[in-house]
Amino acid sequence: MLTVHHALAFLVIAVCLLAAALALVAYRRRGSGGALVAHALALAQTLVVAQVAFGLFLLADHRHADKGVHYMYGSLAVLAVAWPWLYAPPDPRRRLVWFSGATLLAAVLAFRAYMTA
Protein backbone atom coordinates (compact mmCIF):
# COMPACT_ATOMS: atom_id res chain seq x y z
CA MET A 1 0.00 0.00 0.00
CA LEU A 2 2.93 2.34 0.67
CA THR A 3 4.15 1.81 -2.90
CA VAL A 4 0.73 2.79 -4.25
CA HIS A 5 0.78 5.90 -2.06
CA HIS A 6 4.19 6.89 -3.45
CA ALA A 7 3.22 6.19 -7.06
CA LEU A 8 -0.04 8.07 -6.65
CA ALA A 9 1.90 11.06 -5.33
CA PHE A 10 3.67 11.48 -8.68
CA LEU A 11 0.39 11.07 -10.52
CA VAL A 12 -1.35 13.65 -8.31
CA ILE A 13 1.37 16.23 -8.84
CA ALA A 14 1.53 15.68 -12.62
CA VAL A 15 -2.24 15.67 -13.19
CA CYS A 16 -2.80 18.71 -10.96
CA LEU A 17 -0.13 20.68 -12.83
CA LEU A 18 -1.53 19.61 -16.20
CA ALA A 19 -5.13 20.40 -15.24
CA ALA A 20 -4.18 23.80 -13.83
CA ALA A 21 -2.20 24.63 -16.98
CA LEU A 22 -5.08 23.56 -19.25
CA ALA A 23 -7.53 25.67 -17.26
CA LEU A 24 -5.28 28.73 -17.29
CA VAL A 25 -4.72 28.41 -21.05
CA ALA A 26 -8.48 28.13 -21.58
CA TYR A 27 -9.01 31.21 -19.44
CA ARG A 28 -6.40 33.19 -21.38
CA ARG A 29 -8.12 32.24 -24.64
CA ARG A 30 -11.32 33.69 -23.23
CA GLY A 31 -13.11 30.35 -23.27
CA SER A 32 -14.88 28.31 -20.65
CA GLY A 33 -12.52 25.39 -21.09
CA GLY A 34 -14.96 22.82 -22.38
CA ALA A 35 -15.25 19.18 -21.43
CA LEU A 36 -11.50 18.42 -21.56
CA VAL A 37 -10.63 21.03 -18.96
CA ALA A 38 -13.60 20.10 -16.77
CA HIS A 39 -12.63 16.43 -16.85
CA ALA A 40 -8.97 17.21 -16.17
CA LEU A 41 -9.89 19.32 -13.13
CA ALA A 42 -12.27 16.61 -11.88
CA LEU A 43 -9.58 13.95 -12.32
CA ALA A 44 -7.10 16.06 -10.37
CA GLN A 45 -9.58 16.53 -7.53
CA THR A 46 -10.40 12.82 -7.49
CA LEU A 47 -6.72 11.86 -7.35
CA VAL A 48 -6.08 14.23 -4.44
CA VAL A 49 -8.95 12.67 -2.49
CA ALA A 50 -7.76 9.15 -3.39
CA GLN A 51 -4.24 10.02 -2.23
CA VAL A 52 -5.55 11.17 1.13
CA ALA A 53 -7.68 8.02 1.40
CA PHE A 54 -4.59 5.86 0.85
CA GLY A 55 -2.80 7.93 3.47
CA LEU A 56 -5.62 7.24 5.92
CA PHE A 57 -5.40 3.52 5.13
CA LEU A 58 -1.70 3.68 5.95
CA LEU A 59 -2.45 5.45 9.22
CA ALA A 60 -5.02 2.79 10.09
CA ASP A 61 -2.27 0.21 9.52
CA HIS A 62 -0.06 2.12 12.03
CA ARG A 63 2.35 3.33 9.36
CA HIS A 64 3.14 6.95 10.16
CA ALA A 65 5.07 9.59 8.23
CA ASP A 66 8.40 10.69 9.64
CA LYS A 67 7.33 14.32 9.91
CA GLY A 68 4.00 15.57 11.20
CA VAL A 69 3.78 18.35 8.61
CA HIS A 70 3.19 15.64 5.98
CA TYR A 71 -0.37 15.34 7.32
CA MET A 72 -0.85 19.09 7.30
CA TYR A 73 0.15 19.39 3.63
CA GLY A 74 -2.12 16.49 2.65
CA SER A 75 -5.06 17.99 4.53
CA LEU A 76 -4.49 21.40 3.00
CA ALA A 77 -4.37 19.89 -0.50
CA VAL A 78 -7.83 18.38 0.01
CA LEU A 79 -9.13 21.67 1.36
CA ALA A 80 -7.62 23.50 -1.60
CA VAL A 81 -9.54 21.43 -4.15
CA ALA A 82 -12.75 21.59 -2.09
CA TRP A 83 -12.65 25.34 -1.46
CA PRO A 84 -13.80 26.51 -4.94
CA TRP A 85 -16.90 24.33 -4.74
CA LEU A 86 -18.08 26.52 -1.87
CA TYR A 87 -16.77 29.98 -2.69
CA ALA A 88 -16.14 30.34 -6.43
CA PRO A 89 -18.20 33.05 -8.12
CA PRO A 90 -21.07 32.03 -10.43
CA ASP A 91 -19.44 33.51 -13.56
CA PRO A 92 -17.99 30.52 -15.52
CA ARG A 93 -14.74 32.25 -16.51
CA ARG A 94 -14.01 33.45 -12.99
CA ARG A 95 -14.91 29.99 -11.64
CA LEU A 96 -12.35 28.53 -14.03
CA VAL A 97 -9.65 30.74 -12.53
CA TRP A 98 -10.63 29.71 -9.01
CA PHE A 99 -10.53 26.02 -9.86
CA SER A 100 -7.25 26.31 -11.76
CA GLY A 101 -5.63 28.24 -8.91
CA ALA A 102 -6.88 25.76 -6.35
CA THR A 103 -5.60 22.84 -8.42
CA LEU A 104 -2.21 24.50 -8.80
CA LEU A 105 -2.11 25.07 -5.03
CA ALA A 106 -3.00 21.40 -4.49
CA ALA A 107 -0.07 20.40 -6.74
CA VAL A 108 2.33 22.55 -4.73
CA LEU A 109 1.00 21.17 -1.44
CA ALA A 110 1.21 17.59 -2.75
CA PHE A 111 4.81 18.21 -3.77
CA ARG A 112 5.59 19.59 -0.32
CA ALA A 113 3.90 16.59 1.30
CA TYR A 114 5.99 14.27 -0.86
CA MET A 115 9.17 16.10 0.16
CA THR A 116 8.34 15.67 3.86
CA ALA A 117 7.51 11.96 3.64
Phi, psi and omega in degrees: 000327179296322179295320178295320179298318179291317179295320179295330178299315178297319180295318179299312182297313182295314182291321178296317178296317180295315180295319179296319179295316178300317181293320179291323176295317178297321178295316181295332178274008177063032178249176178267352177104322180076189186292322181300313180293318179298318180291323178295317178294320178294321177296318179299315179297318180296319180293323177297315179295319178296321179297318178293322178298317177295324176297321178292324174298320178295320177297320179295334178270011179063036175249106187256151175287155181293323183243138182292336181291343177303319180290323179296313180296319177297317179294319179293327177296318177295317178296325180297317181282340179274332185306312182297334179296335182263327192238358181291143180293160183288338180296124186302321181291318179291326175299320180300319178295318178300312182292322179291319178296319179294322179291322176296318177298320178297323177296317179295317179293323177294321177297316179297319178297320178297320181291337181264000183289000000 
